[in-house]
Amino acid sequence: MASSKVGGGVVGVGEMEKMSFEQLKALKEQSDLELNVLQDSLTNIRTATSRLDIASNAIRDLSLRPQGKKMLVPLTASLYVPGTLDDADKVLVDVGTGYFIEKTMAEGRDYCERKINLLKSNYDQLLEVASRKKSIADEAGVLLQAKLKQMPSTA
């Protein structure tokens, strides 16, 4: 059964039927807002997972290149400079907030894979919460429509 916290308590679908039009409207709006935030978070997780997957593949590709190999080094997303591969056994891993740690290629790939698995786990959990929020918003919408039809018209 779907439920949502409203006013400090948990409201089930059966209890929604007892709510006033204004309470249902507030519940629907709150659920829609929370759903939008959850969907933004899901998008951010997908983006981060994609970047880590690209990084993991880049480390794998880099490990296959011989030392002394000439290559283009990205400084930004659109600026590359010529460089030479000096040490094909070590990479700098961005661990967040401007900190970098030197790791071997295998450790770098392992780091990326662990972060990807963590993000996928978080994604699955958020997806479940978003699904429940959507059910609540949908049910509140249906009840709002029913109550709106029951209201006397003032025309």
C-alpha positions in Angstrom: 0.0 0.0 0.0 1.3 3.4 -0.9 1.8 5.9 1.9 3.2 9.4 2.4 4.2 11.6 5.3 1.9 14.6 5.7 2.0 16.9 8.7 4.4 14.5 10.5 2.2 11.4 10.1 2.0 8.7 7.5 -1.1 8.7 5.2 -2.2 5.6 3.4 -4.3 5.5 0.3 -7.4 4.6 2.3 -6.8 7.6 4.5 -6.5 9.9 1.5 -10.2 9.3 0.7 -11.1 11.0 4.0 -9.0 14.1 3.2 -10.6 17.4 2.1 -10.1 18.7 -1.4 -7.5 21.2 -0.1 -5.5 18.5 1.8 -5.5 16.3 -1.3 -4.4 19.1 -3.4 -1.5 19.9 -1.0 -0.5 16.2 -0.9 -0.5 16.0 -4.7 1.6 19.1 -5.0 4.0 17.9 -2.3 4.3 14.5 -4.0 4.9 16.0 -7.4 7.6 18.3 -6.0 9.3 15.4 -4.3 9.0 13.3 -7.4 10.7 16.1 -9.5 13.6 16.2 -7.0 14.0 12.4 -7.1 13.9 12.4 -10.9 16.7 15.1 -10.9 18.7 12.9 -8.5 18.2 9.9 -10.8 19.5 11.9 -13.7 22.5 13.0 -11.8 23.3 9.5 -10.8 23.0 8.3 -14.4 25.4 11.1 -15.5 27.9 10.3 -12.8 27.7 6.5 -13.6 28.3 7.3 -17.3 31.4 9.5 -16.5 32.8 6.8 -14.3 32.3 4.2 -17.0 34.1 6.4 -19.5 36.9 6.9 -17.0 37.2 3.2 -16.4 37.3 2.5 -20.1 39.9 5.3 -20.6 42.1 3.7 -17.9 41.8 0.3 -19.6 42.7 1.9 -23.0 45.6 3.9 -21.5 47.0 0.7 -19.9 47.3 -0.8 -23.4 49.4 2.0 -24.8 53.2 1.7 -24.7 55.4 4.1 -22.7 56.6 7.1 -24.8 53.4 7.0 -26.9 52.4 10.5 -28.3 48.9 11.4 -27.5 46.5 14.3 -26.9 45.8 15.1 -23.3 42.5 16.7 -22.4 42.8 19.9 -20.2 39.1 20.7 -20.5 36.2 19.1 -22.4 37.2 21.0 -25.5 40.9 21.8 -25.1 43.6 19.1 -25.8 47.4 19.5 -25.8 50.0 17.2 -27.2 51.8 15.0 -24.7 53.8 11.8 -24.3 52.8 8.9 -22.0 55.5 8.9 -19.3 54.3 6.2 -16.8 51.7 3.8 -18.1 51.4 2.1 -14.8 50.0 5.0 -12.6 47.0 7.3 -12.8 45.7 10.1 -10.7 42.2 9.4 -9.5 39.9 12.4 -8.5 38.3 11.3 -5.2 36.3 14.5 -4.9 36.7 18.1 -3.5 39.9 18.6 -5.4 41.8 15.7 -4.0 43.7 13.3 -6.3 45.3 10.0 -5.3 47.9 8.2 -7.3 46.9 4.6 -8.0 48.0 1.8 -10.3 45.9 1.2 -13.4 44.2 -1.8 -11.8 43.4 0.2 -8.6 42.0 3.0 -10.7 39.7 0.7 -12.6 38.7 -1.0 -9.3 37.9 2.4 -7.8 35.7 3.3 -10.8 33.9 -0.1 -10.6 33.2 0.2 -6.9 31.8 3.7 -7.4 29.7 2.6 -10.3 28.3 -0.3 -8.2 27.5 2.1 -5.3 25.8 4.5 -7.7 23.7 1.7 -9.2 22.6 0.6 -5.7 21.6 4.2 -4.9 19.8 4.5 -8.2 17.8 1.4 -7.5 16.8 2.6 -4.1 15.8 6.1 -5.4 13.9 4.5 -8.2 11.8 2.5 -5.7 11.1 5.7 -3.6 10.2 7.6 -6.8 7.8 4.8 -7.8 6.0 5.0 -4.5 5.8 8.9 -4.7 4.4 8.6 -8.2 1.7 6.1 -7.0 0.8 8.5 -4.2 0.6 11.5 -6.6 -1.5 9.5 -9.1 -3.9 8.3 -6.4 -4.2 11.8 -5.0 -4.9 13.1 -8.6 -7.6 10.5 -9.1 -9.3 11.4 -5.8 -9.0 15.1 -6.6 -10.8 14.5 -9.9 -13.5 12.5 -8.1 -14.0 15.2 -5.4 -14.0 17.9 -8.1 -16.9 16.1 -9.9 -18.8 15.9 -6.6 -18.6 19.6 -5.9 -21.6 21.7 -6.8 -21.0 23.9 -9.8 -21.3 27.7 -9.2 -22.3 28.6 -12.8 
